Amino acid sequence: MKRHIKFYKSVNGKCPISEYLDTLPGKVAQKITWVLSIIEEFDVVPTKYFKKLEGTQDLYECRVDFGGNTYRLLGFFHAGNFVVLTNGFMKKTKKTPVEEIELCDSRMRDFLNRGGKL
């Protein structure tokens, strides 16, 4: 089953993932794009790059390490094989910040309440 990466868009058309990627140095954005292509193309993705977020219902994280920094994109599965990414951040602590998990959950509920149109 091939996965497809989609970026969450708010009701007013804003795309937080695109906006986040635009703030990153080019080489970091390139590596994130490369990791996203692995998630889309490989049936089995190493947990180093993609895994379910512990302690959540159905949230997942895309993990990218670059230059000693750790970048995360959070999202959820929709309609079986779509991964909808909602927010990104640089991880500075061992645990994923609660506010980032809550933001992902809130955007997931918004997306689903609006009918989950991709």
C-alpha positions as CSV (number, residue, x, y, z in Angstrom):
1,M,0.0,0.0,0.0
2,K,1.5,3.3,-1.1
3,R,1.1,6.2,1.2
4,H,0.5,9.8,0.1
5,I,1.7,12.9,2.0
6,K,-0.8,15.8,2.1
7,F,-0.4,19.1,4.0
8,Y,-3.2,20.3,6.2
9,K,-4.8,23.6,5.1
10,S,-6.8,25.8,7.5
11,V,-10.3,27.0,6.7
12,N,-8.7,30.2,5.4
13,G,-6.3,28.3,3.1
14,K,-3.2,28.7,5.2
15,C,-0.8,25.7,5.0
16,P,1.3,25.6,8.2
17,I,3.7,22.9,6.9
18,S,4.6,24.9,3.8
19,E,5.0,28.0,6.0
20,Y,7.3,26.0,8.4
21,L,9.4,24.6,5.5
22,D,9.9,28.1,4.1
23,T,11.5,29.1,7.4
24,L,14.2,26.4,7.3
25,P,17.6,26.4,5.6
26,G,17.5,24.9,2.1
27,K,19.5,21.8,3.0
28,V,17.2,21.0,5.9
29,A,14.1,21.4,3.8
30,Q,15.7,19.2,1.1
31,K,16.3,16.4,3.7
32,I,12.7,16.7,5.0
33,T,11.5,16.3,1.4
34,W,13.7,13.3,1.0
35,V,12.3,11.7,4.2
36,L,8.8,12.4,3.1
37,S,9.5,10.6,-0.2
38,I,10.7,7.5,1.8
39,I,7.4,7.6,3.7
40,E,5.5,7.6,0.5
41,E,7.5,5.1,-1.4
42,F,8.5,2.3,1.0
43,D,6.0,-0.2,2.4
44,V,8.1,-0.5,5.6
45,V,9.5,2.8,6.8
46,P,12.2,2.7,9.4
47,T,11.0,4.1,12.8
48,K,14.0,6.4,12.6
49,Y,11.9,8.4,10.1
50,F,8.3,7.7,10.8
51,K,6.4,6.3,13.8
52,K,3.2,6.5,15.9
53,L,3.5,9.1,18.6
54,E,3.4,7.3,22.0
55,G,0.6,8.3,24.3
56,T,-1.7,9.5,21.4
57,Q,-4.7,8.0,19.7
58,D,-3.7,8.2,16.1
59,L,-1.0,10.8,15.7
60,Y,2.3,10.1,13.9
61,E,5.6,11.9,13.6
62,C,8.0,12.3,10.8
63,R,11.5,12.5,12.2
64,V,14.4,14.3,10.5
65,D,17.9,14.7,12.0
66,F,20.2,17.3,10.3
67,G,23.3,19.0,11.6
68,G,22.8,18.1,15.2
69,N,19.2,19.3,15.2
70,T,16.1,17.2,15.2
71,Y,13.0,18.3,13.2
72,R,9.6,16.9,13.6
73,L,6.4,17.0,11.5
74,L,3.2,15.7,13.1
75,G,0.2,14.4,11.4
76,F,-2.4,11.6,11.1
77,F,-3.6,8.9,8.6
78,H,-6.8,9.7,6.7
79,A,-8.8,7.5,4.3
80,G,-6.3,4.6,4.8
81,N,-3.2,5.7,2.9
82,F,-3.1,9.5,3.2
83,V,-0.8,11.0,5.8
84,V,-2.0,14.6,6.5
85,L,0.8,16.6,8.1
86,T,-0.4,19.4,10.4
87,N,2.6,21.1,12.1
88,G,6.4,21.1,12.3
89,F,8.9,22.2,14.9
90,M,12.5,21.7,16.0
91,K,12.6,19.2,18.9
92,K,14.8,20.4,21.7
93,T,13.8,18.0,24.5
94,K,13.4,14.2,24.8
95,K,9.6,14.4,25.0
96,T,7.5,15.9,22.2
97,P,6.0,19.2,23.5
98,V,2.4,18.8,24.7
99,E,1.4,22.0,22.9
100,E,2.6,20.5,19.5
101,I,0.6,17.3,20.1
102,E,-2.5,19.4,21.1
103,L,-2.0,21.6,17.9
104,C,-1.9,18.5,15.7
105,D,-4.9,17.0,17.4
106,S,-6.8,20.3,17.1
107,R,-6.0,20.5,13.3
108,M,-6.9,16.9,12.8
109,R,-10.4,17.5,14.4
110,D,-10.8,20.7,12.3
111,F,-9.9,18.8,9.1
112,L,-12.3,15.9,9.9
113,N,-15.1,18.3,10.9
114,R,-14.8,20.0,7.6
115,G,-15.4,16.7,5.8
116,G,-11.7,15.6,5.4
117,K,-11.4,16.8,1.8
118,L,-7.9,16.4,0.5
